[in-house]
Amino acid sequence: MVAASQTIGTSGGRITAAAQGETYVISVPAGDFTAPTQVTVYAPTDLSAIKAIAGIEIVFSDPSTGAPLPGTTLPTPITVAVNAPDVAKGDVVEVFNGTGFVTYAGSYTTTAGSATIEMTADPTFAVAPPAQAAAPGSPSVPGATSIDTGEPFLGEEIVAGAAAAAGLVAVGAALSLRRRRSA
């Protein structure tokens, strides 16, 4: 579902959009684009299968042809604010890597009601609660760490994370299909 689409020039700009109870603010610094670039914001239609709280997909394209600009890397991070009432401090931002969702390695913060993400390429993001224990008594995985504490992951957290990742892959595929159908 397209939440907003706007051409941003070399002087930068800001896009504000709302969909399904979420609001998005995308701030593009001056000089990030060397030519006018269409920035399209897609809101996910259903994140319940992956237990995500919020999500957003951002696509950069050529405004005259509509062709996506694959591999676009920006010199200065764009700031993306995703505001959704169920986002909580400590939630995790994940990014679709082409085959599934993985924890975003870039800079982000989550607070009550908001996730703020710095990005340098056009991604698909999901905001999800940290993995919860699913089956008591599962063994630890030696050497594995969590992104929040550095403490060893328990087996049940890995199982829960794998289940969430599988669901996120399905949502990513659905988002891509919807984007292709609406193009």
Secondary structure, DSSP 8 states (H G I E B T S, - for coil): -EEEEEEE-TT-EEEEEEETTEEEEEEE-TTS-SS-EEEEEE--S--GGGT-SEEEEEEEE-TTT--B-TT---SS-EEEEEE-TT--TT-EEEEE-SSSEEE--S-EEEETTEEEEEESS--EEEEE------STT--EEEEEE-TTT--EEEHHHHHHHHHHHHHHHHHHHHHHHHHHHH-
